[in-house]
Amino acid sequence: MPTREPNTRAILITRIDLAATQTALQQAAVKAEFQRSSGNTGLGLIDDSWDHPRAMRDAWHADELEARRRQAAEARAFVERPGAGTMLIPCPPLGSIPYPA
């Protein structure tokens, strides 16, 4: 795979597309969480079975899951290699790059 310049239009468009997809998925997750929460609240109001301690545990659990999701996303974030340049260079010969075991 040839080394590519990191600041090209194609990479910018891909990053914008990925950001839009991620935003849409986050909004869908938030919407689903609100629907679940409003459903639980509605049932609690109808049959008077609202369990405040359980609701608090659910909220803590949701916060913990969100924190884990954010940490996982930060761990997967792209980071340029130190010393990587922006000049286009030909691909090195096949098998010449040693990979860590």
VEXDREN-2710 file (C-alpha; in Angstrom, 1 decimal):
% VEXDREN-2710
k/r/px/py/pz
1/MET/0.0/0.0/0.0
2/PRO/1.6/3.3/-1.0
3/THR/2.1/6.0/1.6
4/ARG/-0.5/8.7/1.2
5/GLU/-0.5/12.3/2.0
6/PRO/-2.8/12.8/5.0
7/ASN/-4.3/16.1/4.0
8/THR/-5.9/15.3/0.7
9/ARG/-9.5/15.9/-0.4
10/ALA/-10.3/12.2/-0.5
11/ILE/-9.2/11.7/3.1
12/LEU/-11.1/14.8/4.2
13/ILE/-14.3/13.6/2.5
14/THR/-13.8/10.2/4.2
15/ARG/-13.3/11.8/7.6
16/ILE/-16.5/13.9/7.1
17/ASP/-18.4/10.8/6.0
18/LEU/-17.2/8.9/9.1
19/ALA/-18.0/11.8/11.4
20/ALA/-21.6/12.0/9.9
21/THR/-22.1/8.3/10.3
22/GLN/-20.8/8.3/13.9
23/THR/-23.1/11.3/14.7
24/ALA/-26.1/9.5/13.2
25/LEU/-25.4/6.3/15.2
26/GLN/-24.9/8.3/18.4
27/GLN/-28.2/10.1/17.9
28/ALA/-30.0/6.7/17.2
29/ALA/-28.5/5.3/20.4
30/VAL/-29.7/8.3/22.4
31/LYS/-33.1/8.1/20.8
32/ALA/-33.4/4.4/21.7
33/GLU/-32.3/5.1/25.3
34/PHE/-34.9/7.9/25.7
35/GLN/-37.6/5.6/24.3
36/ARG/-36.6/2.8/26.7
37/SER/-36.5/5.3/29.6
38/SER/-39.9/6.8/28.7
39/GLY/-41.4/3.4/28.3
40/ASN/-40.2/2.4/31.8
41/THR/-41.6/5.7/33.2
42/GLY/-44.9/5.3/31.5
43/LEU/-45.3/1.7/32.8
44/GLY/-44.4/3.0/36.3
45/LEU/-47.0/5.7/36.2
46/ILE/-49.7/3.3/34.9
47/ASP/-49.4/0.5/37.4
48/ASP/-47.6/2.5/40.2
49/SER/-44.6/0.2/40.1
50/TRP/-41.9/2.9/39.8
51/ASP/-38.8/1.6/41.5
52/HIS/-36.6/4.6/42.2
53/PRO/-33.5/2.6/43.3
54/ARG/-33.7/0.4/40.2
55/ALA/-34.1/3.5/38.0
56/MET/-30.9/5.0/39.6
57/ARG/-29.0/1.7/39.0
58/ASP/-30.2/1.7/35.4
59/ALA/-29.0/5.3/35.0
60/TRP/-25.6/4.5/36.6
61/HIS/-25.3/1.4/34.3
62/ALA/-26.1/3.5/31.2
63/ASP/-23.5/6.1/32.3
64/GLU/-20.9/3.4/32.8
65/LEU/-21.6/1.9/29.4
66/GLU/-21.4/5.3/27.8
67/ALA/-18.0/5.9/29.5
68/ARG/-16.7/2.6/28.2
69/ARG/-17.9/3.4/24.7
70/ARG/-16.1/6.7/24.8
71/GLN/-12.9/5.2/26.1
72/ALA/-13.0/2.5/23.4
73/ALA/-13.6/5.1/20.7
74/GLU/-10.7/7.2/22.0
75/ALA/-8.5/4.1/22.0
76/ARG/-9.3/3.5/18.4
77/ALA/-8.7/7.1/17.3
78/PHE/-6.2/7.6/14.5
79/VAL/-2.9/8.9/15.6
80/GLU/-0.2/9.7/13.1
81/ARG/3.1/8.0/13.6
82/PRO/5.8/10.2/15.0
83/GLY/8.0/11.5/12.2
84/ALA/5.5/10.6/9.5
85/GLY/5.9/13.1/6.6
86/THR/3.4/14.4/4.1
87/MET/5.6/13.9/1.1
88/LEU/4.5/11.2/-1.4
89/ILE/7.0/8.4/-1.6
90/PRO/6.9/5.0/-3.5
91/CYS/5.8/1.9/-1.6
92/PRO/8.7/0.0/-0.1
93/PRO/9.4/-3.5/-1.5
94/LEU/7.0/-6.3/-0.4
95/GLY/8.2/-7.9/2.8
96/SER/10.7/-5.2/3.7
97/ILE/8.7/-3.8/6.6
98/PRO/9.2/-5.8/9.8
99/TYR/6.0/-6.0/11.8
100/PRO/6.0/-6.5/15.6
101/ALA/5.2/-10.0/16.8
END
